Each structure stands twice: as structure tokens, then as C-alpha cells.
Amino acid sequence: MRLSVATGPTTAGEALRVAAEHFAFCPDDVRQSRRPQTPAACAERILGAGRWDFWWN
């Protein structure tokens, strides 16, 4: 699923909280991804991003 967001998180703290919500919503995307799987790495990826991708296995 690709989600377009008007405004992504703009601070590291906001991004970390949103990353935790992403993990709760779609743990497969974090656990089984080829990308880094730490909360901090997920937060960096979504910081200021206007699009978020999710997938379930």
C-alpha cells in the first residue's frame, strides 16, 4: 500500500513516534525489509517524506 501524506514528520522526535505507529500497523514492513530495521532507521526514512509504503507478507 502506498500512502500519500500532506506533511510528514518534521523533527526526529515526531519521526520516531510515527515510526513506532508504522511498526504497530505493519510489522512485516519493518521485520522483513531489506532496509535497516531499527526504529531510528525507520524514522530517518520517513522524516519529511510525502509518501509512505507498506507491505504485508
Buried (B, 14 or more C-beta within 10 A) or exposed (E): EEEEEEEBBEEEEBBBBBBEEBBEEBEEBBEEBEEEEEBEEBBBBBBEBEEBEEEEE
